[in-house]
Amino acid sequence: MQFKIFTTLLINRGNIVHKETLYECLDHISDTALRVAITKIKQRLGINIINIRAKGYMIEKV
């Protein structure tokens, strides 16, 4: 699940990935489940995933 979210964000690096798109990667769709998965990815990989309020998430282009 976290791998799917991370790869989706990585493929779309520099663009906002809407929450609805990321929900497709989850087993149980909820805002809390998505936030927990994003937090775990951040902690494990030490990367900065930006929350775009009311839209989604993104990884900045380097």
PDBQT receptor file of N, H, CA, C and O in Angstrom, charges set to zero:
ATOM      1  N   MET A   1       0.829  -1.183   0.000  1.00  0.00    +0.000 N 
ATOM      2  CA  MET A   1       0.000   0.000   0.000  1.00  0.00    +0.000 C 
ATOM      3  C   MET A   1       0.876   1.251   0.000  1.00  0.00    +0.000 C 
ATOM      4  O   MET A   1       0.669   2.145  -0.820  1.00  0.00    +0.000 OA
ATOM      5  N   GLN A   2       1.849   1.326   0.907  1.00  0.00    +0.000 N 
ATOM      6  H   GLN A   2       2.017   0.600   1.573  1.00  0.00    +0.000 HD
ATOM      7  CA  GLN A   2       2.729   2.491   0.973  1.00  0.00    +0.000 C 
ATOM      8  C   GLN A   2       3.597   2.587  -0.273  1.00  0.00    +0.000 C 
ATOM      9  O   GLN A   2       3.893   3.684  -0.748  1.00  0.00    +0.000 OA
ATOM     10  N   PHE A   3       4.003   1.435  -0.800  1.00  0.00    +0.000 N 
ATOM     11  H   PHE A   3       3.762   0.545  -0.414  1.00  0.00    +0.000 HD
ATOM     12  CA  PHE A   3       4.806   1.430  -2.016  1.00  0.00    +0.000 C 
ATOM     13  C   PHE A   3       4.010   2.009  -3.185  1.00  0.00    +0.000 C 
ATOM     14  O   PHE A   3       4.548   2.781  -3.979  1.00  0.00    +0.000 OA
ATOM     15  N   LYS A   4       2.735   1.642  -3.294  1.00  0.00    +0.000 N 
ATOM     16  H   LYS A   4       2.298   1.015  -2.649  1.00  0.00    +0.000 HD
ATOM     17  CA  LYS A   4       1.882   2.167  -4.366  1.00  0.00    +0.000 C 
ATOM     18  C   LYS A   4       1.738   3.680  -4.251  1.00  0.00    +0.000 C 
ATOM     19  O   LYS A   4       1.814   4.396  -5.249  1.00  0.00    +0.000 OA
ATOM     20  N   ILE A   5       1.532   4.160  -3.030  1.00  0.00    +0.000 N 
ATOM     21  H   ILE A   5       1.471   3.578  -2.218  1.00  0.00    +0.000 HD
ATOM     22  CA  ILE A   5       1.404   5.605  -2.817  1.00  0.00    +0.000 C 
ATOM     23  C   ILE A   5       2.699   6.306  -3.191  1.00  0.00    +0.000 C 
ATOM     24  O   ILE A   5       2.679   7.317  -3.892  1.00  0.00    +0.000 OA
ATOM     25  N   PHE A   6       3.823   5.777  -2.730  1.00  0.00    +0.000 N 
ATOM     26  H   PHE A   6       3.840   4.955  -2.160  1.00  0.00    +0.000 HD
ATOM     27  CA  PHE A   6       5.112   6.393  -3.011  1.00  0.00    +0.000 C 
ATOM     28  C   PHE A   6       5.401   6.418  -4.511  1.00  0.00    +0.000 C 
ATOM     29  O   PHE A   6       5.838   7.442  -5.036  1.00  0.00    +0.000 OA
ATOM     30  N   THR A   7       5.164   5.313  -5.199  1.00  0.00    +0.000 N 
ATOM     31  H   THR A   7       4.809   4.481  -4.773  1.00  0.00    +0.000 HD
ATOM     32  CA  THR A   7       5.441   5.295  -6.640  1.00  0.00    +0.000 C 
ATOM     33  C   THR A   7       4.516   6.244  -7.399  1.00  0.00    +0.000 C 
ATOM     34  O   THR A   7       4.939   6.874  -8.368  1.00  0.00    +0.000 OA
ATOM     35  N   THR A   8       3.271   6.349  -6.972  1.00  0.00    +0.000 N 
ATOM     36  H   THR A   8       2.928   5.837  -6.185  1.00  0.00    +0.000 HD
ATOM     37  CA  THR A   8       2.349   7.293  -7.605  1.00  0.00    +0.000 C 
ATOM     38  C   THR A   8       2.848   8.725  -7.435  1.00  0.00    +0.000 C 
ATOM     39  O   THR A   8       2.827   9.514  -8.380  1.00  0.00    +0.000 OA
ATOM     40  N   LEU A   9       3.296   9.053  -6.224  1.00  0.00    +0.000 N 
ATOM     41  H   LEU A   9       3.313   8.412  -5.457  1.00  0.00    +0.000 HD
ATOM     42  CA  LEU A   9       3.830  10.397  -5.975  1.00  0.00    +0.000 C 
ATOM     43  C   LEU A   9       5.114  10.631  -6.760  1.00  0.00    +0.000 C 
ATOM     44  O   LEU A   9       5.330  11.721  -7.289  1.00  0.00    +0.000 OA
ATOM     45  N   LEU A  10       5.961   9.620  -6.837  1.00  0.00    +0.000 N 
ATOM     46  H   LEU A  10       5.786   8.734  -6.407  1.00  0.00    +0.000 HD
ATOM     47  CA  LEU A  10       7.246   9.752  -7.529  1.00  0.00    +0.000 C 
ATOM     48  C   LEU A  10       7.054   9.923  -9.039  1.00  0.00    +0.000 C 
ATOM     49  O   LEU A  10       7.724  10.747  -9.663  1.00  0.00    +0.000 OA
ATOM     50  N   ILE A  11       6.156   9.158  -9.610  1.00  0.00    +0.000 N 
ATOM     51  H   ILE A  11       5.613   8.489  -9.103  1.00  0.00    +0.000 HD
ATOM     52  CA  ILE A  11       5.878   9.278 -11.047  1.00  0.00    +0.000 C 
ATOM     53  C   ILE A  11       5.355  10.676 -11.377  1.00  0.00    +0.000 C 
ATOM     54  O   ILE A  11       5.666  11.229 -12.432  1.00  0.00    +0.000 OA
ATOM     55  N   ASN A  12       4.568  11.236 -10.480  1.00  0.00    +0.000 N 
ATOM     56  H   ASN A  12       4.314  10.786  -9.623  1.00  0.00    +0.000 HD
ATOM     57  CA  ASN A  12       3.972  12.558 -10.692  1.00  0.00    +0.000 C 
ATOM     58  C   ASN A  12       4.745  13.658  -9.973  1.00  0.00    +0.000 C 
ATOM     59  O   ASN A  12       4.177  14.694  -9.629  1.00  0.00    +0.000 OA
ATOM     60  N   ARG A  13       6.004  13.443  -9.752  1.00  0.00    +0.000 N 
ATOM     61  H   ARG A  13       6.466  12.602 -10.032  1.00  0.00    +0.000 HD
ATOM     62  CA  ARG A  13       6.877  14.389  -9.044  1.00  0.00    +0.000 C 
ATOM     63  C   ARG A  13       6.746  15.792  -9.649  1.00  0.00    +0.000 C 
ATOM     64  O   ARG A  13       6.840  15.974 -10.862  1.00  0.00    +0.000 OA
ATOM     65  N   GLY A  14       6.529  16.768  -8.774  1.00  0.00    +0.000 N 
ATOM     66  H   GLY A  14       6.453  16.620  -7.789  1.00  0.00    +0.000 HD
ATOM     67  CA  GLY A  14       6.379  18.155  -9.209  1.00  0.00    +0.000 C 
ATOM     68  C   GLY A  14       4.944  18.541  -9.491  1.00  0.00    +0.000 C 
ATOM     69  O   GLY A  14       4.653  19.715  -9.723  1.00  0.00    +0.000 OA
ATOM     70  N   ASN A  15       4.044  17.579  -9.474  1.00  0.00    +0.000 N 
ATOM     71  H   ASN A  15       4.279  16.625  -9.286  1.00  0.00    +0.000 HD
ATOM     72  CA  ASN A  15       2.617  17.836  -9.703  1.00  0.00    +0.000 C 
ATOM     73  C   ASN A  15       1.817  17.375  -8.490  1.00  0.00    +0.000 C 
ATOM     74  O   ASN A  15       2.224  16.462  -7.772  1.00  0.00    +0.000 OA
ATOM     75  N   ILE A  16       0.698  18.007  -8.279  1.00  0.00    +0.000 N 
ATOM     76  H   ILE A  16       0.368  18.749  -8.862  1.00  0.00    +0.000 HD
ATOM     77  CA  ILE A  16      -0.179  17.605  -7.182  1.00  0.00    +0.000 C 
ATOM     78  C   ILE A  16      -0.884  16.309  -7.563  1.00  0.00    +0.000 C 
ATOM     79  O   ILE A  16      -1.466  16.191  -8.642  1.00  0.00    +0.000 OA
ATOM     80  N   VAL A  17      -0.818  15.336  -6.650  1.00  0.00    +0.000 N 
ATOM     81  H   VAL A  17      -0.345  15.432  -5.774  1.00  0.00    +0.000 HD
ATOM     82  CA  VAL A  17      -1.565  14.087  -6.821  1.00  0.00    +0.000 C 
ATOM     83  C   VAL A  17      -2.784  14.202  -5.911  1.00  0.00    +0.000 C 
ATOM     84  O   VAL A  17      -2.656  14.276  -4.688  1.00  0.00    +0.000 OA
ATOM     85  N   HIS A  18      -3.951  14.216  -6.516  1.00  0.00    +0.000 N 
ATOM     86  H   HIS A  18      -4.055  14.156  -7.508  1.00  0.00    +0.000 HD
ATOM     87  CA  HIS A  18      -5.181  14.419  -5.759  1.00  0.00    +0.000 C 
ATOM     88  C   HIS A  18      -5.455  13.234  -4.829  1.00  0.00    +0.000 C 
ATOM     89  O   HIS A  18      -5.090  12.094  -5.116  1.00  0.00    +0.000 OA
ATOM     90  N   LYS A  19      -6.099  13.540  -3.725  1.00  0.00    +0.000 N 
ATOM     91  H   LYS A  19      -6.396  14.467  -3.493  1.00  0.00    +0.000 HD
ATOM     92  CA  LYS A  19      -6.397  12.520  -2.722  1.00  0.00    +0.000 C 
ATOM     93  C   LYS A  19      -7.164  11.350  -3.322  1.00  0.00    +0.000 C 
ATOM     94  O   LYS A  19      -6.915  10.195  -2.978  1.00  0.00    +0.000 OA
ATOM     95  N   GLU A  20      -8.088  11.649  -4.211  1.00  0.00    +0.000 N 
ATOM     96  H   GLU A  20      -8.290  12.587  -4.491  1.00  0.00    +0.000 HD
ATOM     97  CA  GLU A  20      -8.900  10.593  -4.814  1.00  0.00    +0.000 C 
ATOM     98  C   GLU A  20      -8.023   9.571  -5.551  1.00  0.00    +0.000 C 
ATOM     99  O   GLU A  20      -8.315   8.375  -5.545  1.00  0.00    +0.000 OA
ATOM    100  N   THR A  21      -6.966  10.047  -6.175  1.00  0.00    +0.000 N 
ATOM    101  H   THR A  21      -6.729  11.019  -6.179  1.00  0.00    +0.000 HD
ATOM    102  CA  THR A  21      -6.032   9.152  -6.867  1.00  0.00    +0.000 C 
ATOM    103  C   THR A  21      -5.306   8.271  -5.862  1.00  0.00    +0.000 C 
ATOM    104  O   THR A  21      -5.129   7.074  -6.085  1.00  0.00    +0.000 OA
ATOM    105  N   LEU A  22      -4.884   8.878  -4.746  1.00  0.00    +0.000 N 
ATOM    106  H   LEU A  22      -5.028   9.851  -4.565  1.00  0.00    +0.000 HD
ATOM    107  CA  LEU A  22      -4.156   8.120  -3.722  1.00  0.00    +0.000 C 
ATOM    108  C   LEU A  22      -5.060   7.149  -2.976  1.00  0.00    +0.000 C 
ATOM    109  O   LEU A  22      -4.602   6.109  -2.502  1.00  0.00    +0.000 OA
ATOM    110  N   TYR A  23      -6.347   7.485  -2.869  1.00  0.00    +0.000 N 
ATOM    111  H   TYR A  23      -6.719   8.329  -3.254  1.00  0.00    +0.000 HD
ATOM    112  CA  TYR A  23      -7.294   6.577  -2.223  1.00  0.00    +0.000 C 
ATOM    113  C   TYR A  23      -7.343   5.231  -2.929  1.00  0.00    +0.000 C 
ATOM    114  O   TYR A  23      -7.591   4.207  -2.291  1.00  0.00    +0.000 OA
ATOM    115  N   GLU A  24      -7.110   5.219  -4.238  1.00  0.00    +0.000 N 
ATOM    116  H   GLU A  24      -6.908   6.050  -4.756  1.00  0.00    +0.000 HD
ATOM    117  CA  GLU A  24      -7.137   3.973  -5.003  1.00  0.00    +0.000 C 
ATOM    118  C   GLU A  24      -6.039   3.007  -4.563  1.00  0.00    +0.000 C 
ATOM    119  O   GLU A  24      -6.120   1.808  -4.830  1.00  0.00    +0.000 OA
ATOM    120  N   CYS A  25      -5.013   3.527  -3.890  1.00  0.00    +0.000 N 
ATOM    121  H   CYS A  25      -4.947   4.501  -3.672  1.00  0.00    +0.000 HD
ATOM    122  CA  CYS A  25      -3.903   2.696  -3.409  1.00  0.00    +0.000 C 
ATOM    123  C   CYS A  25      -4.195   2.080  -2.043  1.00  0.00    +0.000 C 
ATOM    124  O   CYS A  25      -3.462   1.199  -1.593  1.00  0.00    +0.000 OA
ATOM    125  N   LEU A  26      -5.246   2.530  -1.387  1.00  0.00    +0.000 N 
ATOM    126  H   LEU A  26      -5.841   3.245  -1.752  1.00  0.00    +0.000 HD
ATOM    127  CA  LEU A  26      -5.553   2.095  -0.021  1.00  0.00    +0.000 C 
ATOM    128  C   LEU A  26      -6.539   0.932  -0.004  1.00  0.00    +0.000 C 
ATOM    129  O   LEU A  26      -7.377   0.790  -0.894  1.00  0.00    +0.000 OA
ATOM    130  N   ASP A  27      -6.418   0.099   1.038  1.00  0.00    +0.000 N 
ATOM    131  H   ASP A  27      -5.737   0.214   1.762  1.00  0.00    +0.000 HD
ATOM    132  CA  ASP A  27      -7.385  -0.983   1.242  1.00  0.00    +0.000 C 
ATOM    133  C   ASP A  27      -8.682  -0.437   1.829  1.00  0.00    +0.000 C 
ATOM    134  O   ASP A  27      -9.778  -0.804   1.405  1.00  0.00    +0.000 OA
ATOM    135  N   HIS A  28      -8.534   0.452   2.818  1.00  0.00    +0.000 N 
ATOM    136  H   HIS A  28      -7.644   0.750   3.162  1.00  0.00    +0.000 HD
ATOM    137  CA  HIS A  28      -9.676   1.080   3.485  1.00  0.00    +0.000 C 
ATOM    138  C   HIS A  28      -9.576   2.579   3.261  1.00  0.00    +0.000 C 
ATOM    139  O   HIS A  28      -8.679   3.229   3.798  1.00  0.00    +0.000 OA
ATOM    140  N   ILE A  29     -10.477   3.126   2.482  1.00  0.00    +0.000 N 
ATOM    141  H   ILE A  29     -11.206   2.598   2.045  1.00  0.00    +0.000 HD
ATOM    142  CA  ILE A  29     -10.409   4.533   2.096  1.00  0.00    +0.000 C 
ATOM    143  C   ILE A  29     -10.858   5.430   3.241  1.00  0.00    +0.000 C 
ATOM    144  O   ILE A  29     -12.001   5.368   3.695  1.00  0.00    +0.000 OA
ATOM    145  N   SER A  30      -9.911   6.278   3.704  1.00  0.00    +0.000 N 
ATOM    146  H   SER A  30      -8.982   6.328   3.336  1.00  0.00    +0.000 HD
ATOM    147  CA  SER A  30     -10.229   7.312   4.686  1.00  0.00    +0.000 C 
ATOM    148  C   SER A  30      -9.079   8.308   4.720  1.00  0.00    +0.000 C 
ATOM    149  O   SER A  30      -7.943   7.989   4.368  1.00  0.00    +0.000 OA
ATOM    150  N   ASP A  31      -9.404   9.528   5.153  1.00  0.00    +0.000 N 
ATOM    151  H   ASP A  31     -10.327   9.788   5.438  1.00  0.00    +0.000 HD
ATOM    152  CA  ASP A  31      -8.364  10.552   5.270  1.00  0.00    +0.000 C 
ATOM    153  C   ASP A  31      -7.298  10.132   6.270  1.00  0.00    +0.000 C 
ATOM    154  O   ASP A  31      -6.109  10.365   6.053  1.00  0.00    +0.000 OA
ATOM    155  N   THR A  32      -7.723   9.513   7.360  1.00  0.00    +0.000 N 
ATOM    156  H   THR A  32      -8.689   9.324   7.536  1.00  0.00    +0.000 HD
ATOM    157  CA  THR A  32      -6.781   9.098   8.393  1.00  0.00    +0.000 C 
ATOM    158  C   THR A  32      -5.819   8.044   7.869  1.00  0.00    +0.000 C 
ATOM    159  O   THR A  32      -4.617   8.127   8.121  1.00  0.00    +0.000 OA
ATOM    160  N   ALA A  33      -6.322   7.063   7.150  1.00  0.00    +0.000 N 
ATOM    161  H   ALA A  33      -7.299   6.995   6.946  1.00  0.00    +0.000 HD
ATOM    162  CA  ALA A  33      -5.467   6.014   6.601  1.00  0.00    +0.000 C 
ATOM    163  C   ALA A  33      -4.446   6.600   5.629  1.00  0.00    +0.000 C 
ATOM    164  O   ALA A  33      -3.293   6.170   5.607  1.00  0.00    +0.000 OA
ATOM    165  N   LEU A  34      -4.857   7.564   4.839  1.00  0.00    +0.000 N 
ATOM    166  H   LEU A  34      -5.794   7.913   4.858  1.00  0.00    +0.000 HD
ATOM    167  CA  LEU A  34      -3.941   8.202   3.896  1.00  0.00    +0.000 C 
ATOM    168  C   LEU A  34      -2.871   8.997   4.635  1.00  0.00    +0.000 C 
ATOM    169  O   LEU A  34      -1.693   8.916   4.288  1.00  0.00    +0.000 OA
ATOM    170  N   ARG A  35      -3.264   9.762   5.647  1.00  0.00    +0.000 N 
ATOM    171  H   ARG A  35      -4.221   9.828   5.930  1.00  0.00    +0.000 HD
ATOM    172  CA  ARG A  35      -2.292  10.541   6.434  1.00  0.00    +0.000 C 
ATOM    173  C   ARG A  35      -1.286   9.642   7.129  1.00  0.00    +0.000 C 
ATOM    174  O   ARG A  35      -0.097   9.958   7.164  1.00  0.00    +0.000 OA
ATOM    175  N   VAL A  36      -1.738   8.537   7.678  1.00  0.00    +0.000 N 
ATOM    176  H   VAL A  36      -2.704   8.281   7.650  1.00  0.00    +0.000 HD
ATOM    177  CA  VAL A  36      -0.847   7.599   8.356  1.00  0.00    +0.000 C 
ATOM    178  C   VAL A  36       0.146   7.000   7.362  1.00  0.00    +0.000 C 
ATOM    179  O   VAL A  36       1.336   6.900   7.659  1.00  0.00    +0.000 OA
ATOM    180  N   ALA A  37      -0.332   6.605   6.194  1.00  0.00    +0.000 N 
ATOM    181  H   ALA A  37      -1.299   6.687   5.953  1.00  0.00    +0.000 HD
ATOM    182  CA  ALA A  37       0.550   6.029   5.176  1.00  0.00    +0.000 C 
ATOM    183  C   ALA A  37       1.594   7.052   4.719  1.00  0.00    +0.000 C 
ATOM    184  O   ALA A  37       2.766   6.708   4.567  1.00  0.00    +0.000 OA
ATOM    185  N   ILE A  38       1.186   8.290   4.500  1.00  0.00    +0.000 N 
ATOM    186  H   ILE A  38       0.234   8.569   4.623  1.00  0.00    +0.000 HD
ATOM    187  CA  ILE A  38       2.119   9.348   4.082  1.00  0.00    +0.000 C 
ATOM    188  C   ILE A  38       3.158   9.590   5.174  1.00  0.00    +0.000 C 
ATOM    189  O   ILE A  38       4.344   9.736   4.878  1.00  0.00    +0.000 OA
ATOM    190  N   THR A  39       2.725   9.632   6.423  1.00  0.00    +0.000 N 
ATOM    191  H   THR A  39       1.761   9.513   6.663  1.00  0.00    +0.000 HD
ATOM    192  CA  THR A  39       3.648   9.845   7.548  1.00  0.00    +0.000 C 
ATOM    193  C   THR A  39       4.671   8.723   7.634  1.00  0.00    +0.000 C 
ATOM    194  O   THR A  39       5.853   8.984   7.859  1.00  0.00    +0.000 OA
ATOM    195  N   LYS A  40       4.237   7.482   7.461  1.00  0.00    +0.000 N 
ATOM    196  H   LYS A  40       3.277   7.271   7.278  1.00  0.00    +0.000 HD
ATOM    197  CA  LYS A  40       5.160   6.345   7.512  1.00  0.00    +0.000 C 
ATOM    198  C   LYS A  40       6.177   6.404   6.373  1.00  0.00    +0.000 C 
ATOM    199  O   LYS A  40       7.349   6.086   6.571  1.00  0.00    +0.000 OA
ATOM    200  N   ILE A  41       5.737   6.805   5.193  1.00  0.00    +0.000 N 
ATOM    201  H   ILE A  41       4.785   7.064   5.032  1.00  0.00    +0.000 HD
ATOM    202  CA  ILE A  41       6.661   6.947   4.060  1.00  0.00    +0.000 C 
ATOM    203  C   ILE A  41       7.704   8.011   4.372  1.00  0.00    +0.000 C 
ATOM    204  O   ILE A  41       8.895   7.812   4.132  1.00  0.00    +0.000 OA
ATOM    205  N   LYS A  42       7.253   9.143   4.906  1.00  0.00    +0.000 N 
ATOM    206  H   LYS A  42       6.286   9.305   5.101  1.00  0.00    +0.000 HD
ATOM    207  CA  LYS A  42       8.175  10.232   5.257  1.00  0.00    +0.000 C 
ATOM    208  C   LYS A  42       9.218   9.763   6.268  1.00  0.00    +0.000 C 
ATOM    209  O   LYS A  42      10.404  10.057   6.119  1.00  0.00    +0.000 OA
ATOM    210  N   GLN A  43       8.780   9.035   7.296  1.00  0.00    +0.000 N 
ATOM    211  H   GLN A  43       7.816   8.796   7.417  1.00  0.00    +0.000 HD
ATOM    212  CA  GLN A  43       9.687   8.584   8.349  1.00  0.00    +0.000 C 
ATOM    213  C   GLN A  43      10.679   7.545   7.825  1.00  0.00    +0.000 C 
ATOM    214  O   GLN A  43      11.866   7.610   8.145  1.00  0.00    +0.000 OA
ATOM    215  N   ARG A  44      10.212   6.604   7.036  1.00  0.00    +0.000 N 
ATOM    216  H   ARG A  44       9.248   6.552   6.776  1.00  0.00    +0.000 HD
ATOM    217  CA  ARG A  44      11.086   5.533   6.558  1.00  0.00    +0.000 C 
ATOM    218  C   ARG A  44      12.105   6.012   5.540  1.00  0.00    +0.000 C 
ATOM    219  O   ARG A  44      13.259   5.584   5.561  1.00  0.00    +0.000 OA
ATOM    220  N   LEU A  45      11.679   6.903   4.644  1.00  0.00    +0.000 N 
ATOM    221  H   LEU A  45      10.741   7.250   4.626  1.00  0.00    +0.000 HD
ATOM    222  CA  LEU A  45      12.555   7.312   3.558  1.00  0.00    +0.000 C 
ATOM    223  C   LEU A  45      13.221   8.670   3.787  1.00  0.00    +0.000 C 
ATOM    224  O   LEU A  45      14.170   9.025   3.089  1.00  0.00    +0.000 OA
ATOM    225  N   GLY A  46      12.729   9.414   4.752  1.00  0.00    +0.000 N 
ATOM    226  H   GLY A  46      11.958   9.125   5.320  1.00  0.00    +0.000 HD
ATOM    227  CA  GLY A  46      13.304  10.723   5.043  1.00  0.00    +0.000 C 
ATOM    228  C   GLY A  46      13.104  11.730   3.919  1.00  0.00    +0.000 C 
ATOM    229  O   GLY A  46      13.948  12.601   3.703  1.00  0.00    +0.000 OA
ATOM    230  N   ILE A  47      11.995  11.612   3.207  1.00  0.00    +0.000 N 
ATOM    231  H   ILE A  47      11.310  10.905   3.382  1.00  0.00    +0.000 HD
ATOM    232  CA  ILE A  47      11.717  12.559   2.126  1.00  0.00    +0.000 C 
ATOM    233  C   ILE A  47      10.623  13.526   2.545  1.00  0.00    +0.000 C 
ATOM    234  O   ILE A  47       9.873  13.265   3.486  1.00  0.00    +0.000 OA
ATOM    235  N   ASN A  48      10.540  14.643   1.839  1.00  0.00    +0.000 N 
ATOM    236  H   ASN A  48      11.149  14.855   1.075  1.00  0.00    +0.000 HD
ATOM    237  CA  ASN A  48       9.537  15.647   2.147  1.00  0.00    +0.000 C 
ATOM    238  C   ASN A  48       8.374  15.515   1.175  1.00  0.00    +0.000 C 
ATOM    239  O   ASN A  48       8.506  15.804  -0.014  1.00  0.00    +0.000 OA
ATOM    240  N   ILE A  49       7.251  15.081   1.690  1.00  0.00    +0.000 N 
ATOM    241  H   ILE A  49       7.144  14.846   2.656  1.00  0.00    +0.000 HD
ATOM    242  CA  ILE A  49       6.018  15.005   0.913  1.00  0.00    +0.000 C 
ATOM    243  C   ILE A  49       5.160  16.170   1.392  1.00  0.00    +0.000 C 
ATOM    244  O   ILE A  49       4.841  16.278   2.577  1.00  0.00    +0.000 OA
ATOM    245  N   ILE A  50       4.797  17.025   0.466  1.00  0.00    +0.000 N 
ATOM    246  H   ILE A  50       5.055  16.937  -0.496  1.00  0.00    +0.000 HD
ATOM    247  CA  ILE A  50       4.082  18.250   0.814  1.00  0.00    +0.000 C 
ATOM    248  C   ILE A  50       2.578  18.016   0.718  1.00  0.00    +0.000 C 
ATOM    249  O   ILE A  50       2.083  17.439  -0.251  1.00  0.00    +0.000 OA
ATOM    250  N   ASN A  51       1.862  18.478   1.747  1.00  0.00    +0.000 N 
ATOM    251  H   ASN A  51       2.264  18.946   2.534  1.00  0.00    +0.000 HD
ATOM    252  CA  ASN A  51       0.404  18.419   1.761  1.00  0.00    +0.000 C 
ATOM    253  C   ASN A  51      -0.118  19.714   1.160  1.00  0.00    +0.000 C 
ATOM    254  O   ASN A  51       0.150  20.799   1.678  1.00  0.00    +0.000 OA
ATOM    255  N   ILE A  52      -0.862  19.601   0.072  1.00  0.00    +0.000 N 
ATOM    256  H   ILE A  52      -1.080  18.721  -0.349  1.00  0.00    +0.000 HD
ATOM    257  CA  ILE A  52      -1.508  20.752  -0.542  1.00  0.00    +0.000 C 
ATOM    258  C   ILE A  52      -2.944  20.743  -0.026  1.00  0.00    +0.000 C 
ATOM    259  O   ILE A  52      -3.758  19.909  -0.423  1.00  0.00    +0.000 OA
ATOM    260  N   ARG A  53      -3.230  21.671   0.851  1.00  0.00    +0.000 N 
ATOM    261  H   ARG A  53      -2.569  22.348   1.174  1.00  0.00    +0.000 HD
ATOM    262  CA  ARG A  53      -4.493  21.669   1.577  1.00  0.00    +0.000 C 
ATOM    263  C   ARG A  53      -5.706  21.526   0.653  1.00  0.00    +0.000 C 
ATOM    264  O   ARG A  53      -5.844  22.239  -0.341  1.00  0.00    +0.000 OA
ATOM    265  N   ALA A  54      -6.569  20.591   1.011  1.00  0.00    +0.000 N 
ATOM    266  H   ALA A  54      -6.456  20.012   1.819  1.00  0.00    +0.000 HD
ATOM    267  CA  ALA A  54      -7.835  20.294   0.344  1.00  0.00    +0.000 C 
ATOM    268  C   ALA A  54      -7.673  19.775  -1.087  1.00  0.00    +0.000 C 
ATOM    269  O   ALA A  54      -8.662  19.651  -1.809  1.00  0.00    +0.000 OA
ATOM    270  N   LYS A  55      -6.437  19.469  -1.508  1.00  0.00    +0.000 N 
ATOM    271  H   LYS A  55      -5.633  19.569  -0.921  1.00  0.00    +0.000 HD
ATOM    272  CA  LYS A  55      -6.227  18.966  -2.870  1.00  0.00    +0.000 C 
ATOM    273  C   LYS A  55      -5.540  17.616  -2.884  1.00  0.00    +0.000 C 
ATOM    274  O   LYS A  55      -6.066  16.658  -3.450  1.00  0.00    +0.000 OA
ATOM    275  N   GLY A  56      -4.362  17.527  -2.262  1.00  0.00    +0.000 N 
ATOM    276  H   GLY A  56      -3.935  18.305  -1.803  1.00  0.00    +0.000 HD
ATOM    277  CA  GLY A  56      -3.628  16.282  -2.296  1.00  0.00    +0.000 C 
ATOM    278  C   GLY A  56      -2.204  16.442  -1.785  1.00  0.00    +0.000 C 
ATOM    279  O   GLY A  56      -1.943  17.249  -0.893  1.00  0.00    +0.000 OA
ATOM    280  N   TYR A  57      -1.287  15.667  -2.354  1.00  0.00    +0.000 N 
ATOM    281  H   TYR A  57      -1.499  15.011  -3.078  1.00  0.00    +0.000 HD
ATOM    282  CA  TYR A  57       0.090  15.653  -1.916  1.00  0.00    +0.000 C 
ATOM    283  C   TYR A  57       1.009  15.732  -3.122  1.00  0.00    +0.000 C 
ATOM    284  O   TYR A  57       0.609  15.442  -4.250  1.00  0.00    +0.000 OA
ATOM    285  N   MET A  58       2.257  16.132  -2.861  1.00  0.00    +0.000 N 
ATOM    286  H   MET A  58       2.582  16.367  -1.945  1.00  0.00    +0.000 HD
ATOM    287  CA  MET A  58       3.237  16.147  -3.943  1.00  0.00    +0.000 C 
ATOM    288  C   MET A  58       4.650  16.029  -3.397  1.00  0.00    +0.000 C 
ATOM    289  O   MET A  58       4.928  16.387  -2.252  1.00  0.00    +0.000 OA
ATOM    290  N   ILE A  59       5.541  15.516  -4.248  1.00  0.00    +0.000 N 
ATOM    291  H   ILE A  59       5.315  15.225  -5.178  1.00  0.00    +0.000 HD
ATOM    292  CA  ILE A  59       6.972  15.518  -3.987  1.00  0.00    +0.000 C 
ATOM    293  C   ILE A  59       7.552  16.555  -4.935  1.00  0.00    +0.000 C 
ATOM    294  O   ILE A  59       7.291  16.520  -6.138  1.00  0.00    +0.000 OA
ATOM    295  N   GLU A  60       8.346  17.485  -4.390  1.00  0.00    +0.000 N 
ATOM    296  H   GLU A  60       8.558  17.514  -3.413  1.00  0.00    +0.000 HD
ATOM    297  CA  GLU A  60       8.901  18.536  -5.232  1.00  0.00    +0.000 C 
ATOM    298  C   GLU A  60       9.926  17.966  -6.210  1.00  0.00    +0.000 C 
ATOM    299  O   GLU A  60      10.627  17.001  -5.905  1.00  0.00    +0.000 OA
ATOM    300  N   LYS A  61       9.999  18.578  -7.381  1.00  0.00    +0.000 N 
ATOM    301  H   LYS A  61       9.429  19.362  -7.629  1.00  0.00    +0.000 HD
ATOM    302  CA  LYS A  61      11.035  18.213  -8.356  1.00  0.00    +0.000 C 
ATOM    303  C   LYS A  61      12.350  18.743  -7.876  1.00  0.00    +0.000 C 
ATOM    304  O   LYS A  61      12.433  19.851  -7.346  1.00  0.00    +0.000 OA
ATOM    305  N   VAL A  62      13.393  17.943  -8.063  1.00  0.00    +0.000 N 
ATOM    306  H   VAL A  62      13.326  17.043  -8.493  1.00  0.00    +0.000 HD
ATOM    307  CA  VAL A  62      14.731  18.345  -7.636  1.00  0.00    +0.000 C 
ATOM    308  C   VAL A  62      15.524  18.828  -8.817  1.00  0.00    +0.000 C 
ATOM    309  O   VAL A  62      16.683  19.215  -8.666  1.00  0.00    +0.000 OA
TER     310      VAL A  62
